Amino acid sequence: MAPSPAVQTPKSDERDVAKTVIIVEDDEATRHSTTALLEALGYTVRSYDCCEAFLPETDGLDNACLLLDYHFD
């Protein structure tokens, strides 16, 4: 079964370009489930519960994708 168009597994050469996905999400269940999904698709994931925890970790993240919760509770 092929992945849906909205969620596609990265090709091996694409993983080298943007291999890290960063999640900043205050809802623990959403953070954990999104992390599990992306890891199952082959991505390296770093997740944080708030911006304050993420910001000190930004050094060396030249090629990364950031998923950010727009409305924190």
Buried (B, 14 or more C-beta within 10 A) or exposed (E): EEEEEEEEEBEEEEBEEBBBBBBBBBEEEEBEEBBEEBEEBEBEBBBBBEEEEBEEEEEEEEEBBEBEBEEEE
